[in-house]
Structures are given as structure tokens and as C-alpha cells.
Amino acid sequence: MNITNSLKFGFLATILIFLLAACTPAAPTPEPAPPAPTPAPTAPTTEPAPDAVTGTIGIILPTLDEPRWIQDADRFEAAFAGTDFETVVLFSQNDPGQELTNTQNLIIQGVDVIVLTAVDSVAAAASVEAAAAAGIPVIAYDRLITGTDALSYYVTFDSIRVGETMGHFLVNNASGEGNPLYLYAGALADNNSFLFFAGAWNILQPYIANGTFTIANSSEAAALADYADLSQPQLASIIGQVTTNWMPADAVNLAQANLVAAGSENKGDVFVLAPNDGTAFAIANTFLADPEVTSLFITGQDAEIPSVQAILDGIQSMTVFKDVRDLADDAIYVATAILSGTSPQTNGYFDNGVFQVPSLLTEVHEVTIDNLQEVLIDSGFLSADLFTFPE
């Protein structure tokens, strides 16, 4: 998909100055679970030279088959409309080989910056290094790329905070002891899965240790219930047991197997850590189909339209809203700063196994039926006519 737009100098300068001012939050406190971001020093205030801000930005997203990435592509298209940038948006269809091919095609086309959402955090290092060898900086978008020092920047939502928001929701709705807790995670190949789960564990672990929750579907997590800080191998052992691979079908199969194995004591009023909206919707419907499940508190993220309707219908409990408008704006800010020859301001670092990657973290928001109208509809992110509201 090629998107080519133009805008006069004055408007672009105004946009860049606005984005620069908007992207300077205070440095976050490092999270205990690896690989968490570490705080960045205060970055110098720099303004890109407007007359230098031109060029072509290549954008590589994982797939056209998931609403989240279509949504991101639409936001990029809207954000770049009317600017002096040429853009090329490609999709890898969840294939690391296609991702590398896309990168090579962008190199041949002579793009100036690549914004890349990795299909596989490790495999994507090959794309980063190919681009770097051609003198093209790469910005990791939403997913950290590991195992290379050729990466320039990382623009992401605060992934630890995403998990912590999920954990807080479950804790805030639990009372008494022995509440059945079912844990699910994303894909082992996606570094974000570790960050989301680590953030949730930060909040849930004390309540698992004191008996508020009983882990119902993961022997690996139960064995680590007394560990507040989990190492990467420990996180992998749990995630490997409860992975959904970000696929609703896998989530359904795993949830069904868990419910068959669970005794009646692990049903009734249940609590479910689901990693995103697609899997949450699938898991929620699977649990609610079990006559022994009387109530369900389940997390999600991304504010996908089917899950927003599910919240309105009382099926899904919450979602973590990550406003891709803000994330796309942050990526545009970093890309345009690079193109102008200046250093973008960042507010953290992430350890990718080789070095501390300068990072710009975007805030996230909890959405429940109580604030859905205000956060999603009134903000203009979603249109009310997409949904059926309860009487």
C-alpha cells in the first residue's frame, strides 16, 4: 500500500513542535520483572529543522488478518495524510521470512527510515541488521526486537503497565480466599508476552501467595507462587504452559482442556488473565458455556470492536486501551526527528539482550463498562453507531 501526501512547510513544523512537546513524559521507574525498561536521563530539547524533514518511511506490520494491525495501518495513513512524507506500508502475514523480504524490498526502494513491528522478536534482528547495513535506521514499533545492537529506537506502549493494569483489575474485584485464577499468555516468540505477563505477576503474586487466588491451570505458576520476581526462564516456563499464541482458536482449545481438568472447586466465580481481546473473547465464551462457572472476571487489551461490544454485553470484563493514535504519533515523531538529523527525546530504555535500546513509552488506560463511553466513544476513537448499548 503506497501513501503519498504533501503539506506545506509551516503546517509540518507546527505538527513536529507539538509532537515534540507531547512526547516528553517523566522517566519511569524500572520494573522488577525482566526485561523491564530502565529510566532514561532527561533528553535535551531538540527541534527538527523543518526544511530537512522530508523522506520516505517504510512501515512493516505483522498481518492483515488481525483487527489491531489493520487499525494501526489506518492510523498511520490518517496521520501521514497531508504531510511531505512518502510512505510504504507492508504486511508480513505473521511470517518472519516475509518480514525479511519486506525489509529487503524497502531497502531496494530506498526508504530513509523503517518502522517495524516484529513477527518474531529474535528473527527480526536479521531485518534490522540488513537495514542498518544499508544505512537505514529501524524503529521497533510496539514489539521489542532482541539480539542486535543495530536497532535505533523502540516505540511502545508501556507493556509492563499493561499487565499491571490487568492484574489490578482482577485484584480489585476479588474478595475472600481461594478464588480460582486461570492464567493465559501470548506467544513465546513475542517479547511483549513476557512483559505483559511480568507486569500482571507483579500485582497478582502477593495475592496468590496470601491465598486470595488459587492458580487453577498452571503447575509451573503454582510452583513459583512465592517468587515476587521471576527470571526470564521462569517466565518462559509459565508462558510455555499457558500460551495462546495470540490465536483465539488456540485459546479456546486450551480453555476447554483447562475446564475439563478443573474440579468443581476451581469453577464457580472465576478470574481469568487473558492476554488480549481476541483471546479474551474466545476464552470468555468458553468459560461461560460451562454450567459450573457462575461468574467471570476476565481481562483483555486493544479495545477491539467485538470485545468492546462484549463488555457492553457483560461477557468480557475490561480491556486495556492502547490508543494507537498516540503510538503512531510517537513513531512519527521519532522518525521525523531522525530524518531531520536530530535526536528524539525518549523516556526509558529496554534491554534487548545486547544493549539498552532508547525507548519512548506511551501510556495505557483501563476501560470497563463504567468509562467505556468517555474513553472510547467521546474521545473519537470509536463511533457509537458500531455498538448496541444496553437499555
C-alpha positions as CSV (number, residue, x, y, z in Angstrom):
1,M,0.0,0.0,0.0
2,N,1.6,3.3,-1.0
3,I,0.6,6.5,0.7
4,T,2.0,9.8,-0.7
5,N,0.9,13.1,0.6
6,S,2.2,16.6,0.7
7,L,1.8,19.6,3.0
8,K,3.5,23.0,3.2
9,F,6.4,23.7,5.4
10,G,4.5,25.7,8.1
11,F,2.0,23.1,9.0
12,L,4.6,20.3,9.3
13,A,6.7,22.5,11.5
14,T,3.8,23.1,13.8
15,I,2.9,19.4,14.0
16,L,6.5,18.4,14.8
17,I,6.8,21.0,17.6
18,F,3.5,19.8,19.0
19,L,4.6,16.1,18.9
20,L,8.0,17.0,20.5
21,A,6.2,18.8,23.4
22,A,3.8,15.9,23.8
23,C,6.4,13.2,23.9
24,T,8.4,14.2,27.0
25,P,6.9,12.3,29.9
26,A,8.9,11.8,33.1
27,A,11.3,8.9,33.1
28,P,9.5,5.7,34.5
29,T,10.7,3.7,37.5
30,P,12.3,0.4,36.4
31,E,10.0,-2.6,36.8
32,P,11.4,-5.6,38.7
33,A,10.5,-8.3,36.1
34,P,13.0,-8.6,33.2
35,P,13.3,-7.3,30.6
36,A,11.8,-4.1,32.1
37,P,12.6,-0.6,31.0
38,T,15.2,1.4,32.9
39,P,14.8,5.2,33.3
40,A,16.4,7.5,30.7
41,P,18.2,10.7,31.5
42,T,16.4,13.8,30.7
43,A,16.8,14.2,27.0
44,P,17.9,17.6,25.6
45,T,15.2,19.6,23.9
46,T,15.8,19.4,20.2
47,E,13.6,20.7,17.4
48,P,14.0,19.1,14.0
49,A,15.0,21.5,11.3
50,P,11.7,21.8,9.3
51,D,13.5,22.2,5.9
52,A,15.3,18.9,6.5
53,V,12.1,16.9,7.3
54,T,11.4,15.0,4.1
55,G,11.9,11.4,3.0
56,T,10.3,8.0,2.7
57,I,9.2,6.0,5.7
58,G,8.7,2.2,5.4
59,I,6.2,0.6,7.8
60,I,6.1,-3.2,8.2
61,L,3.2,-4.6,10.3
62,P,2.6,-8.3,11.2
63,T,-0.7,-9.2,9.4
64,L,-3.8,-8.1,7.7
65,D,-5.8,-10.8,9.5
66,E,-6.0,-9.2,12.9
67,P,-8.1,-6.1,13.5
68,R,-5.4,-4.5,15.7
69,W,-2.9,-4.2,12.8
70,I,-5.5,-3.0,10.3
71,Q,-6.3,-0.4,12.8
72,D,-2.7,0.7,13.1
73,A,-2.3,0.9,9.3
74,D,-5.4,3.1,9.1
75,R,-4.0,5.3,11.9
76,F,-0.7,5.7,10.1
77,E,-2.4,6.5,6.9
78,A,-4.5,9.2,8.6
79,A,-1.5,10.6,10.4
80,F,0.6,10.9,7.3
81,A,-2.2,12.3,5.2
82,G,-1.3,15.8,4.0
83,T,2.4,15.7,5.0
84,D,5.6,15.9,3.0
85,F,6.4,12.3,3.6
86,E,6.2,9.4,1.2
87,T,5.2,6.1,3.0
88,V,5.1,2.5,2.1
89,V,3.1,0.1,4.3
90,L,3.7,-3.7,4.0
91,F,2.3,-6.7,5.9
92,S,4.3,-9.8,6.8
93,Q,1.3,-12.1,7.3
94,N,2.9,-13.4,10.5
95,D,5.8,-14.9,8.5
96,P,9.4,-13.9,9.6
97,G,10.6,-14.8,6.1
98,Q,8.1,-12.5,4.5
99,E,9.1,-9.8,7.0
100,L,12.8,-10.0,5.9
101,T,11.6,-9.9,2.2
102,N,9.6,-6.8,3.0
103,T,12.6,-5.2,4.6
104,Q,14.8,-6.0,1.6
105,N,12.1,-4.6,-0.7
106,L,12.1,-1.3,1.3
107,I,15.9,-1.2,1.1
108,I,15.7,-1.5,-2.7
109,Q,13.1,1.2,-2.8
110,G,15.5,3.5,-0.9
111,V,13.4,4.3,2.1
112,D,15.0,6.6,4.7
113,V,13.6,5.0,7.9
114,I,11.8,1.7,8.7
115,V,9.2,1.3,11.4
116,L,8.9,-2.4,12.1
117,T,6.6,-4.5,14.2
118,A,8.3,-7.8,14.6
119,V,6.6,-11.1,13.9
120,D,9.3,-12.8,15.9
121,S,11.4,-10.7,18.3
122,V,14.5,-12.8,17.6
123,A,14.2,-13.4,13.9
124,A,13.5,-9.7,13.3
125,A,17.1,-8.9,14.1
126,A,18.0,-10.1,10.6
127,S,15.8,-7.4,9.2
128,V,17.3,-4.7,11.4
129,E,20.8,-5.6,10.5
130,A,20.1,-5.7,6.8
131,A,18.6,-2.2,7.0
132,A,21.5,-1.0,9.2
133,A,24.0,-2.3,6.6
134,A,22.2,-0.2,4.0
135,G,22.4,2.9,6.3
136,I,18.7,2.8,7.2
137,P,17.7,3.3,10.9
138,V,15.0,1.0,12.2
139,I,12.4,1.9,14.9
140,A,10.9,-1.1,16.6
141,Y,7.2,-0.5,16.8
142,D,5.1,-2.0,19.7
143,R,7.3,-5.1,19.9
144,L,10.9,-5.1,21.0
145,I,13.5,-6.6,18.6
146,T,16.1,-8.6,20.5
147,G,19.6,-9.9,19.9
148,T,21.0,-7.0,17.9
149,D,22.7,-3.7,18.6
150,A,21.7,-2.3,15.2
151,L,18.3,-1.2,16.4
152,S,17.9,2.6,16.6
153,Y,14.8,3.2,18.8
154,Y,11.8,1.4,20.3
155,V,8.4,3.0,20.4
156,T,5.9,1.1,22.5
157,F,3.1,1.2,24.9
158,D,4.2,0.7,28.5
159,S,3.9,-3.1,28.3
160,I,4.7,-3.7,32.0
161,R,1.9,-1.2,32.8
162,V,-0.5,-3.1,30.5
163,G,0.0,-6.3,32.6
164,E,-0.2,-4.4,35.9
165,T,-3.5,-2.8,34.8
166,M,-4.9,-6.3,34.1
167,G,-3.6,-7.5,37.5
168,H,-5.1,-4.6,39.4
169,F,-8.5,-5.2,37.8
170,L,-8.5,-8.8,38.9
171,V,-7.3,-8.0,42.4
172,N,-9.8,-5.1,42.8
173,N,-12.7,-7.5,42.0
174,A,-11.6,-10.4,44.3
175,S,-12.6,-10.9,47.9
176,G,-12.1,-13.8,50.4
177,E,-9.8,-16.7,49.7
178,G,-9.3,-19.4,47.2
179,N,-10.6,-17.6,44.1
180,P,-9.8,-19.7,41.1
181,L,-7.3,-17.9,38.8
182,Y,-6.7,-19.0,35.3
183,L,-3.6,-17.6,33.6
184,Y,-3.2,-17.2,29.8
185,A,-0.4,-15.6,27.8
186,G,0.6,-14.5,24.3
187,A,3.2,-16.2,22.2
188,L,6.7,-17.3,23.4
189,A,8.3,-15.7,20.3
190,D,6.9,-12.3,21.2
191,N,8.8,-10.4,23.8
192,N,5.7,-8.4,24.7
193,S,4.2,-11.6,26.1
194,F,6.9,-11.7,28.7
195,L,6.4,-8.0,29.6
196,F,2.6,-8.3,29.8
197,F,2.8,-11.4,32.0
198,A,5.6,-10.0,34.2
199,G,3.5,-6.8,34.8
200,A,0.5,-8.9,35.8
201,W,2.6,-11.1,38.0
202,N,3.9,-8.0,39.8
203,I,0.4,-7.3,41.0
204,L,-1.1,-10.8,41.3
205,Q,1.8,-12.6,43.0
206,P,1.2,-11.2,46.5
207,Y,-2.4,-12.2,46.3
208,I,-1.5,-15.7,45.1
209,A,0.9,-16.1,47.9
210,N,-1.6,-15.0,50.6
211,G,-4.3,-17.3,49.3
212,T,-6.7,-14.7,47.7
213,F,-6.2,-16.6,44.4
214,T,-5.6,-20.2,43.7
215,I,-3.9,-20.9,40.4
216,A,-6.2,-23.3,38.6
217,N,-4.4,-24.2,35.3
218,S,-0.7,-23.8,35.6
219,S,1.5,-26.1,37.7
220,E,4.5,-24.0,36.6
221,A,3.0,-20.8,38.0
222,A,1.8,-22.6,41.2
223,A,5.3,-23.8,41.8
224,L,6.6,-20.2,41.6
225,A,3.8,-18.7,43.7
226,D,6.2,-17.4,46.4
227,Y,8.6,-15.7,43.9
228,A,7.8,-12.0,43.5
229,D,10.4,-11.5,40.8
230,L,10.6,-14.1,38.0
231,S,13.6,-14.6,35.8
232,Q,13.2,-14.9,32.0
233,P,13.5,-18.7,32.1
234,Q,10.8,-18.8,34.9
235,L,8.5,-16.6,32.9
236,A,9.1,-18.8,29.8
237,S,8.2,-21.9,31.8
238,I,4.8,-20.4,32.7
239,I,4.1,-18.8,29.3
240,G,5.0,-22.1,27.5
241,Q,2.4,-23.9,29.6
242,V,-0.4,-21.3,29.1
243,T,0.4,-19.8,25.7
244,T,-2.4,-18.9,23.3
245,N,0.0,-17.9,20.5
246,W,-2.3,-14.9,20.3
247,M,-4.7,-17.2,18.4
248,P,-8.4,-17.4,19.5
249,A,-8.7,-21.0,18.3
250,D,-5.7,-22.0,20.4
251,A,-7.2,-20.1,23.4
252,V,-10.5,-22.0,23.0
253,N,-8.7,-25.3,22.9
254,L,-6.6,-24.5,25.9
255,A,-9.5,-23.2,27.9
256,Q,-11.6,-26.2,27.1
257,A,-8.8,-28.5,28.3
258,N,-8.3,-26.5,31.5
259,L,-12.0,-26.7,32.3
260,V,-12.2,-30.4,31.7
261,A,-9.2,-30.9,34.1
262,A,-10.5,-28.5,36.7
263,G,-12.6,-29.7,39.6
264,S,-15.7,-28.0,40.8
265,E,-13.6,-26.2,43.4
266,N,-11.9,-24.4,40.6
267,K,-15.1,-23.1,39.0
268,G,-17.9,-21.0,40.4
269,D,-16.7,-17.4,40.5
270,V,-13.6,-17.4,38.4
271,F,-10.9,-14.9,37.5
272,V,-9.0,-15.1,34.1
273,L,-5.9,-13.3,33.0
274,A,-6.3,-13.2,29.2
275,P,-3.6,-11.5,27.2
276,N,-5.6,-9.6,24.6
277,D,-9.1,-9.0,23.3
278,G,-9.1,-11.7,20.6
279,T,-8.2,-14.5,23.1
280,A,-10.3,-12.9,25.9
281,F,-13.5,-13.0,23.8
282,A,-12.8,-16.7,22.9
283,I,-11.9,-17.7,26.5
284,A,-14.9,-15.8,28.0
285,N,-17.4,-17.6,25.8
286,T,-15.8,-20.9,26.5
287,F,-15.9,-20.4,30.3
288,L,-19.5,-19.0,30.2
289,A,-20.6,-22.1,28.3
290,D,-19.6,-24.3,31.4
291,P,-22.7,-24.6,33.7
292,E,-20.4,-24.7,36.7
293,V,-19.0,-21.3,36.0
294,T,-21.3,-18.8,37.7
295,S,-19.4,-15.5,37.2
296,L,-16.4,-14.4,35.3
297,F,-13.9,-11.5,35.6
298,I,-11.6,-11.6,32.5
299,T,-9.0,-9.1,31.2
300,G,-8.2,-8.1,27.7
301,Q,-6.3,-5.4,25.7
302,D,-6.5,-3.4,22.4
303,A,-10.2,-2.2,22.6
304,E,-11.1,-4.3,19.5
305,I,-14.7,-3.7,18.4
306,P,-16.0,-7.2,19.1
307,S,-14.6,-7.1,22.6
308,V,-16.0,-3.6,23.3
309,Q,-19.4,-5.0,22.4
310,A,-18.7,-8.0,24.6
311,I,-18.0,-5.5,27.5
312,L,-21.3,-3.8,26.8
313,D,-23.0,-7.3,26.7
314,G,-21.4,-8.3,30.0
315,I,-19.3,-11.1,28.5
316,Q,-15.8,-9.5,28.7
317,S,-15.0,-7.5,31.9
318,M,-12.4,-5.0,30.7
319,T,-9.8,-4.1,28.1
320,V,-6.6,-2.2,28.3
321,F,-6.9,0.6,25.8
322,K,-3.7,1.4,23.9
323,D,-4.6,4.4,21.8
324,V,-2.8,3.7,18.5
325,R,-3.3,7.3,17.5
326,D,-0.8,8.2,20.3
327,L,1.6,5.4,19.4
328,A,1.6,6.2,15.7
329,D,2.2,9.9,16.6
330,D,5.1,8.9,18.8
331,A,6.6,6.7,16.0
332,I,6.1,9.6,13.5
333,Y,7.8,12.0,16.0
334,V,10.9,9.6,16.3
335,A,11.0,9.0,12.5
336,T,10.8,12.7,11.6
337,A,13.4,13.6,14.2
338,I,15.8,11.0,12.7
339,L,15.1,12.3,9.2
340,S,15.9,15.9,10.4
341,G,19.2,14.8,11.8
342,T,18.3,15.4,15.5
343,S,17.9,13.0,18.5
344,P,14.3,12.3,19.5
345,Q,13.5,12.6,23.2
346,T,12.9,9.3,24.9
347,N,11.7,8.4,28.4
348,G,13.2,4.9,29.0
349,Y,15.4,2.1,27.9
350,F,14.7,-1.6,27.2
351,D,17.3,-4.3,27.4
352,N,17.1,-6.3,24.2
353,G,19.8,-8.8,25.3
354,V,22.6,-6.9,23.6
355,F,22.1,-3.2,24.7
356,Q,19.7,-0.8,26.3
357,V,17.5,0.4,23.5
358,P,16.4,4.1,23.8
359,S,12.6,3.9,24.1
360,L,9.6,6.1,24.0
361,L,6.7,4.7,26.2
362,T,3.1,5.6,25.5
363,E,0.5,5.5,28.4
364,V,-2.3,2.9,28.6
365,H,-5.8,3.1,30.1
366,E,-8.2,0.6,31.7
367,V,-11.6,0.5,30.1
368,T,-14.7,-1.0,31.7
369,I,-18.4,-0.6,31.1
370,D,-18.3,2.4,33.6
371,N,-15.9,4.5,31.5
372,L,-16.2,3.0,28.0
373,Q,-18.4,5.8,26.6
374,E,-16.0,8.5,27.8
375,V,-12.7,6.9,26.9
376,L,-13.5,5.2,23.6
377,I,-16.6,7.0,22.1
378,D,-16.4,10.5,23.4
379,S,-12.7,10.6,22.5
380,G,-13.5,9.9,18.9
381,F,-11.6,6.6,18.8
382,L,-14.7,4.5,18.0
383,S,-18.1,5.5,16.7
384,A,-21.1,4.8,18.9
385,D,-23.0,3.5,15.8
386,L,-20.7,0.5,15.8
387,F,-22.3,-0.8,19.0
388,T,-25.6,-1.9,20.6
389,F,-25.8,-0.3,24.0
390,P,-27.7,-1.9,27.0
391,E,-31.1,-0.4,27.7
